[in-house]
Amino acid sequence: MDGQHGMGPRLATAAIELAAHKAGRTGLGAVSLRDGNYVGALATYVEGPARDGSIALAMANATPRVAPHGGSEGLHGTNPIAWAAPAATGEPLVFDAATAHAAARIGQAAEESRSIPEGMALDATGQPTTDPAAAASGTLLPVGGAFGYGLGLLVDVLTGGLAAAPMGREVPLVSALNGPYGCSFFALVIDPRRFGGGEALAAGVTGLRESARNITPAEGVEAVRAPGDRARQTREERLTRGIPFTRRGWTALIERLAATGLDTSDLAKRTE
């Protein structure tokens, strides 16, 4: 698919729906998308096919702010991967994570005036740092060293590579963007009914998830969660209690809205 630099979420939705349609006809459906834009949380796209009984995989490449394992300069993006599988009971089993330490966590640490853990980022000179401000102008590190590095490269191969689009350092830096972004997206949907059977898969996934939850927690851990449990709990809390903001974050949001010409006077009163 050629996204023609359209809105990322709309393009990603179209890609996953096309992959699901193909899977319904042949058992497997794969779609690569070029000339796209930021798509947001990938779990949003894989949950739909999983609710319909299929396995779904999605990934996207991004601005090259992540150093290769052992390197000191950016090579590829945070390159997230998400997958979802149907369950016989409850919500689908969903996993969604970046292959590198997320810039959002560093931004949150800066807002809260706290340090970041070692091993997350390098400063602008390529030295390890725990200062979120220094990390913001530096380079992120892959999760798990060589493990995250390899997965990050796989994302570039399946997104930009399959779509004959920019990969790695060919993807524009958002901080220096003066034209279209042009990132890529990949979607794969598998219909288990063309393999061992949909009911068998869903039952197996349910059993696997419950087995994970029933594992004895390690010392200091309250409970073992299955992938998606924490995000699902957070979503329910946000829907009932609203989205918490730090004062600095709320002020920054108002400033950005005001810069677009919107009337933010009512929102500004809430900070008083």
Buried (B, 14 or more C-beta within 10 A) or exposed (E): BEBEBBEBBEBBBBBBBBBBEBBBEEBBBBBBBBBBBBBEEBBBBBBBBBBBBBBBBBBBBBBBBBBBBEBBBBBBBBBBBBBBBBBBEEBBBBBBBBBBBBBEBBBBBBBEEEEBEEEBBBBEEEEBBBBBEBBBEBBBBBBBEEEBBBBBBBBBBBBBBBBEBBBBBEBBEBEEEEEEBBBBBBBBBBBBBBEEEBEEBBBBBBEBBEEBEEEEEEEEEEEBBBBBBEBBEEEEEEEEEEEEBEEEBBBBEBEEBBEEEEEBEEBBEEEE
